[in-house]
Amino acid sequence: MSLHNFRTIYFKLTQSVTNMSNNESCLFCEIVRGEIQASVIFEDKFTMAFMDIFPISKGHCLLIPKQHYVNMLDVDVKIAKRLGARLVELNRKVHSAFEPDGIINVIANGVGAGQEVPHLHIHVIPRNKGDRFGFMFPDDYREEMAPRDELDGVAETIRASTDLLGSK
C-alpha cells in the first residue's frame, strides 16, 4: 500500500473516529485480516505486535488485540490480561534490541485522550534522554499538591462508581 493510499484511509478513519465500533473499516482489523501489510513482530491467537509506520523513535511499535475493541473501556478483561502479559514481553524485546534509556507505553481511550485509530492499541516507544518526543505535563504541574481531603473524596467517588460498561 502506498503512503498516499494509507493516508487516505487513515485520515478518513480519524475523521469518523466518533463511530468507533465498525471493525469492517478498522485499519487494525484490516491488518489482522492480512488486507493491509504490516511489519509483524509477533502474534498469537489473541494479540499482534507490529511496527508503527510513523515511528517516533527506532523501535516504536504497537500491540493490539486481534479482536476488535475500541479501547480499554470495552475490552474483555481476559483479553486485557493477555495484552498485559504480551506487553511485558514486547517491552523486554524492545529494550533488549535497542537498549534505550527508557520505554513509554501509551494507550489513548477516546477522542478526548487523543485516540485516532478506533481499535485498542498500546504504543511501545523507546525513549532516550534528549530525544525529540515529549510527554508533557502542564508547566505548573507539581507546584501545588491537592489537599488530602479532596484526594480522599475523589478516591471515594471512584470506589463507589458503578462499572457502567460492565466487566467483560
Buried (B, 14 or more C-beta within 10 A) or exposed (E): EEEEEBEEBBEEBBEEBEEBEEBEEBBBBBBBEEEBEBEEBEBEEBBBBBBBBEEBBEBBBBBBBBBBBBBBEBBBEEBBEBBEEBBEBBBEBBBEEEEBEEBBEBBBBBEEEEBBBBBBBBBBBBBBEEBEEEEEEEEEEEEEEEEEEEEEEEEEEEEEEEEEEEEE
